[in-house]
């Protein structure tokens, strides 16, 4: 009964987020099947939705943050790819996952891919902004050989990202890191 209620609730949210369109029967069935997969989010005392780039070096660091958060008692941290790929509409998938998690954790390394679109939601939707914390990589103390991504170390972030970082810094929810050891330390500072 709980799963049916949860599926109905998710369906209502999906229809709201899709505006003038609605779920196809196949999408609705996929949504119903995903309820069981989402149960750790609903049952954990604290759920963390970890976002960032999925390139080879970046996803390693996302997994590192996820692992550190999952070491906390009664916590559940996950990446968007950890939830079934049946969701055709990634916008809808993001919105529903963001709605039900306690914290949205961004690991930002550059302006090339990653979670750029989602960063726009952080400022547009106050409920998401309030639960967002970003771990931002700085490059000033790194040699070019120490950077394993394609980041432009002179100017790694776009103007839009910089504005979002400033807003998060003012709110006390921006954490700076350079090396993986710094990233681990910054992760321990997250709520």
Protein Blocks (a to p, Z undefined) as FASTA:
>chain_A
ZZmmmmmmmmmmmmmmnomaccdfklmmmmmmmmmmmmmmmmpmbdcdddddfbfklmmm
mmmmmmmmmmpghiacddfklpcfklmblmlmmmmmmmmpmbdcdddfbjeehjlmmmmm
mmmpmklmmmpccddddfklpcfklpcbfbdfklmbcfklmmmmmmmmmnopaccdfblm
lmmmmmmmpZZ
